[in-house]
């Protein structure tokens, strides 16, 4: 059994939760890793810079967490939950393309200490349907 759902070439990882704005969060661990989905990274194309928040920054669900710059555009990444940034992926400073190459692995953005706001997050199956609708 695969750990991914394939939606027309867009991979949706099972076992993590998703915001309708295409961010993912792994709530099975604390602090929780956050990143953007395969669908989101494909929409951005080649990420060339990640402007990540500072450790200790308090974030609110649905508010800009950081920005990703690609050859196509600059996109805001929204926090999927309320929380505090406890770590940023410093590997992205020298290799922002990891967001494209491995969005659910080495391309994670931040780790958050979750303080709430998890109610509206989607399961992988629900998020897969959202992606289908947007293709």
ABEGO torsion letter per residue (X at the ends): XBABBBBGGBBBBBGBBBBAAGBBBBAABOBBBBBBBAAAAAAAEBBABBBBBBBGBBBBBGBBABBBBBAABBBBBBBABBEBBABBBAAAAABAAAAAABAABAABABBBBBAEGAAABBBAAAAAAAAAAAX
